Structure formats: C-alpha cells, structure tokens
Amino acid sequence: MKENLDFKKWGGKIINFLGQYRYVLLVILVGIILLLLPTVTGGKKETPAPTPSSSSVEFDLAAMEEKLAAAISEISGAGKARVVLTLKGGPRQVVAVDESASDRENSSTTVVVSKGSGTQDAVVLQQVYPQYQGALIICPGGGEAAVKLKITEAVSAVTGLGAARISVCKGN
C-alpha cells in the first residue's frame, strides 16, 4: 500500500516538473534531434555541386585598374587618374582530387566531369584570387594632402591594402 502512495507522490512531482519546465525540455529535445540529424542521413558527406569553369568569374587586372582609375577621377580635386596595381602571385584554382591508399601504394587522381562529345573539365572546389601587393595612383590633385587622404582611403577600401602600400603622386 505504501508503494502505491510513493508512486502517486512521485508521479505528481514528475508531472509538475514537466509542466513547469516544458519549454526548457522542448529546446533540449530539439537540440538533440538537430545533433543527430547528420548521422541519420547515413553519414554521407555532401560535396558542393561543381561549378563549370565557364561561369566562374575571371580576374582581370587591367579592367580593375581602369575601374579604379575612373572612380578616383570622380573624387573632388583628383582630376584624371592613372592606376597601377601590383599582385602577389596570380589567380589559381583548387581542384578536387580523389586519393586512394592501398597496402602497396598511394595514388591520387583529379576528379573530372564529362560534358559530352568527349570533353572533360576538372571539378573546381575553390577559386583563389591573387592579393594586391601595392598601388600607385598618379593624378593632378595628388599633391594636395586632403585629396591624397581621400584617394588613399578609397583605394584601401577597394583593394584591402594598408596606407603604407598605397602611393599617391602628383601628375600632369
């Protein structure tokens, strides 16, 4: 008889606890479900869909210099500007590689996608663009300190270069 009373007493406490902390328990339950979700799919790694190289953005230094020169020329007091940018290295692509290891040897092959009619392209995982090394800006207003500051800030914002790597000179 006493066991029956203890069960009712504990049952009431459990129901009271669940009612009082139902939202906290719901959040914990959702968290556990989200943690288990990737393992429910069978543990397969999903790789991003390969992007064809024809749709990738090409890096054009000359076009960048022209765009930057046009933008600087519109800064008050700068005048017609000429821009020279230098780069650290060149653009490159990181391609997917299938690596297999056996008891005797390790081998790796580049992953390719067939496009039909005998053409194949490597699967590009990442496009790595070059970093800017320095910038030279030549403009008629380059001798004035206020104009130099505006140009330096503009070039720094576009290229990510620090002020020490940007040279603004007075030109014709």
Secondary structure, DSSP 8 states (H G I E B T S, - for coil): -HHHHHHHHHHHHHHHHHHHTHHHHHHHHHHHHHHHHHHHTTS---------GGGS----HHHHHHHHHHHHHTSTTT-S-EEEEEEES--EEEE-EEEEE-SS-EEEEE-EEEEETTEEEE-EEEEE--EEEEEEEEEGGGGSHHHHHHHHHHHHHHH---GGGEEEEE--
